[in-house]
Amino acid sequence: MADPTGFLTHDRSLPELRPVQERKKDYKELYQEFPPEKTVAQASRCMDCGVPFCHNGCPLGNIIPEFNDAVYEEDWRTAYDILSSTNNFPEFTGRICPAPCESACVLGINQPPVAIEHIEKSIAEVAYERGYIRPNPPTSRTGKQVAVVGSGPAGLAAADQLNRAGHTVTVFERDDAIGGLLRYGIPDFKLEKRVIDRRLAVMEAAGVRFQTNANVGENIPVGRLLADYHAVVLCGGATIPRDLQVPGRESKGVHFAMEFLKQNNKRVAGKDISSQLPILATGKNVIVIGGGDTGADCVGTSNRQGAASVTQIEIMSKPPTERAENNWPNWPLILRTSTSHEEGCEREWALMTKEIISDAHGAIKAIRTVRVLWEKDPATGRMNMMPQEGTEKDWPCELLLIAAGFLYPQKPGLLEQLGIGLDGRGNVLANNYQTNVPKVFAAGDMRRGQSLVVWAISEGREAAKAVDAFLEEGESVLEARDKGKLVVNG
């Protein structure tokens, strides 16, 4: 590294958040500007660790020490070339990735880890400002047509890679705008949609075709895709949410998290949602069931809508605040407090919902919970949940948001009509990304189950290699490029 003692000279530092009362009034991104020289100093903290475990922590295998070194040298072009060789969308991951690379950082053993995610975002933003990111269509076309179904991060990554390989790619999206989870699942305060639109403009100018309001299996016949395209890549996500099976579930005012978030994202975008039943937190006691990122997004959105109170409950026990000594370099099992929690939220753990209580009009007015104790079964080693007598409590609630995760992809329509095989969890069964239908491939949450955006991008890239090899009846040029054998169409 250019500065082998940078980690001794500089402490970890990140952009400051905008004041809570200011940012709760809008849906703009949360962070203030960060001078470039401070980012350079942060890059200098990347130590000459010998074995960069951050590579293993990153699902994309980002070449992190090398791009940190380039940033320290203020060689932003080289930094972007290194980063973009493994990551199609660093402007996305630099904003919304939980940064498993930082959890695996060697410096993180006894100091705060290198600010890898922030550096990644900074590289992408400088690359846009200086024109490094621009349309780069392939120098020749293969004559092969590929359909990508679903425009989330997996679908976009697959489309981008296959277009670079020279195939003609059309992305089909059933919603009214491209982006999938990025567009309608993640609030603008975490990912402003201008960031997506900027990338889509580059992809479209490079030759990728996009079709919206195209629901394959409904208004787009499955047979048309099989007849018109040489390969089909399914990237529809794991869209079936885990439900709450308790008495009173049918009460008015009980919604899945994605219903709430999607509608609000459309509202922020100025879309016409007049035909939809409004789901609003304004003036209400809001309870969010589920302690993950989606639940936190519901918290932040509820506060911006002017909720009277927001409470997030989790059935699991409260995690420890400190990382266990034997936990590195794995993902740390610790308590995480998001920016949304800092904006106002009560948090409860080891709490199970027993019943939803409604008023005379069928609208939710409270939920009844009970405390649970988790005990390990000595025979099986599994954790068992034990409800605790005498701990029942009613919580006032006029809006209940279920953010308990997702189970598997939607079966009716596309998957059933194709006759796609499924694994034991209900996900698409695709060995080496190829399904039981020879020309049909799958990637992302639809194949591996609910996961991270960075994993979806990785899946899309890997599926593109498998598709390219299938179409070209041999080694994928994308695979060869990743191995350093050659560069294909930029």
HUFENJO-V943186 format. One record per backbone hydrogen bond with DSSP energy under -1.0 kcal/mol. NH is the residue of the N-H (numbers start at 1). CO is the residue of the C=O. E is the energy in kcal/mol with one decimal. If there is no record, write none. Layout:
# HUFENJO-V943186
nh={NH;NH}
co={CO;CO}
e={E;E}
This chain:
# HUFENJO-V943186
nh={6;8;9;10;18;23;24;25;26;30;32;38;39;40;41;42;43;44;45;46;49;51;53;55;57;58;61;64;67;68;69;70;71;72;73;74;75;76;79;80;81;82;83;84;86;87;92;93;94;95;96;97;103;104;109;110;111;116;119;120;121;122;123;124;125;126;127;128;129;130;131;132;133;142;146;147;148;149;150;156;157;158;159;160;161;162;163;164;165;166;167;168;170;171;172;173;182;184;185;186;190;191;195;197;198;199;200;201;202;203;204;205;206;207;208;209;211;213;214;216;217;218;220;225;226;227;228;229;230;231;232;233;234;235;240;242;246;249;251;252;254;255;257;260;261;262;263;264;265;266;267;268;269;270;271;276;283;284;286;287;288;289;290;296;297;298;299;300;301;302;303;304;305;307;308;309;311;312;313;314;327;330;334;335;342;344;346;348;350;351;352;354;355;356;357;359;362;364;365;366;367;368;369;370;372;373;375;377;381;384;386;388;391;393;395;397;398;399;400;401;402;403;407;416;417;418;419;420;423;426;428;429;433;434;435;440;441;442;443;447;448;449;456;457;458;459;460;461;462;463;464;465;466;467;468;469;470;471;472;474;480;481;482;483;484;485}
co={3;5;5;6;30;19;20;22;23;189;16;35;35;36;37;38;39;40;42;43;47;49;51;52;53;54;58;62;63;64;65;66;67;68;69;71;70;74;75;76;77;78;79;80;83;83;89;89;90;92;92;93;99;100;106;107;107;114;115;116;117;118;119;120;121;122;123;124;125;126;128;127;127;166;168;231;170;233;172;152;153;154;155;156;157;158;159;160;161;163;162;144;146;209;148;211;179;180;181;181;187;187;192;193;194;195;196;197;198;199;200;201;202;204;203;169;171;175;173;214;220;215;215;221;222;223;224;225;145;145;439;147;441;149;408;405;244;246;248;362;251;400;402;256;257;258;259;260;261;262;263;264;265;267;266;273;306;281;309;399;311;401;313;292;293;294;295;296;297;298;299;300;301;302;284;284;286;346;288;348;324;327;332;320;338;341;310;312;316;314;370;368;368;247;366;363;359;252;357;357;395;355;393;352;350;386;384;382;377;375;373;371;388;369;367;365;285;285;253;287;255;289;240;411;413;414;415;415;427;423;446;421;430;431;440;437;232;433;234;444;444;445;452;453;454;455;456;457;458;459;460;461;462;463;464;465;466;467;468;469;476;477;478;479;481;480}
e={-1.8;-1.4;-1.2;-2.5;-3.0;-2.7;-2.1;-1.3;-1.3;-1.0;-3.1;-1.3;-1.3;-2.3;-1.8;-2.1;-2.3;-1.4;-1.2;-1.5;-2.1;-1.7;-1.4;-1.7;-2.0;-1.7;-1.5;-1.8;-1.7;-2.4;-2.3;-1.9;-2.0;-2.5;-1.8;-1.6;-3.0;-1.1;-2.1;-2.5;-2.5;-2.5;-2.4;-3.2;-1.3;-1.5;-1.5;-1.9;-2.2;-1.8;-2.3;-1.6;-1.1;-1.1;-1.8;-1.1;-1.6;-2.3;-2.1;-2.6;-2.3;-2.4;-2.4;-2.0;-2.4;-2.4;-2.3;-2.0;-2.4;-2.4;-1.0;-2.3;-1.3;-2.2;-2.9;-2.4;-2.9;-3.0;-3.0;-2.8;-1.9;-2.5;-2.5;-2.6;-2.3;-2.6;-2.2;-1.8;-1.6;-1.6;-2.0;-2.8;-2.4;-3.2;-3.2;-2.9;-1.7;-2.5;-2.0;-1.1;-1.6;-1.9;-1.7;-2.5;-2.2;-1.3;-2.6;-2.1;-1.2;-2.4;-2.9;-2.0;-1.3;-1.4;-2.2;-2.6;-2.8;-3.3;-2.9;-1.1;-3.2;-2.4;-1.7;-1.1;-1.9;-1.9;-2.7;-1.9;-2.1;-1.1;-2.5;-3.0;-3.3;-3.0;-2.2;-2.6;-1.4;-1.4;-2.1;-3.0;-1.0;-2.7;-2.6;-1.5;-2.9;-2.3;-1.8;-1.9;-2.6;-2.1;-2.1;-2.8;-1.8;-1.2;-2.7;-1.8;-3.0;-2.5;-3.0;-2.3;-3.0;-2.8;-2.9;-2.0;-2.3;-1.7;-1.8;-2.5;-2.2;-2.5;-2.3;-1.6;-1.5;-1.7;-1.7;-1.6;-2.4;-3.0;-2.8;-1.9;-1.8;-1.7;-1.5;-2.5;-1.6;-1.5;-2.5;-2.5;-2.6;-1.7;-2.7;-3.3;-1.5;-2.8;-2.8;-2.8;-1.8;-2.9;-3.1;-1.7;-1.8;-2.9;-2.8;-2.0;-2.1;-2.4;-2.6;-3.3;-3.2;-3.6;-2.8;-2.9;-1.3;-1.9;-2.9;-1.8;-2.2;-1.5;-2.7;-2.6;-2.8;-3.1;-3.5;-1.9;-2.6;-1.8;-1.3;-2.0;-2.9;-1.8;-2.6;-2.6;-1.5;-1.9;-2.6;-2.6;-3.4;-2.3;-2.3;-1.7;-2.7;-1.8;-2.0;-2.3;-1.9;-2.8;-2.5;-2.3;-2.5;-2.8;-1.9;-1.5;-1.8;-2.6;-2.7;-2.4;-2.0;-2.6;-2.3;-1.7;-2.2;-2.1;-2.1;-1.6;-1.6;-2.7}
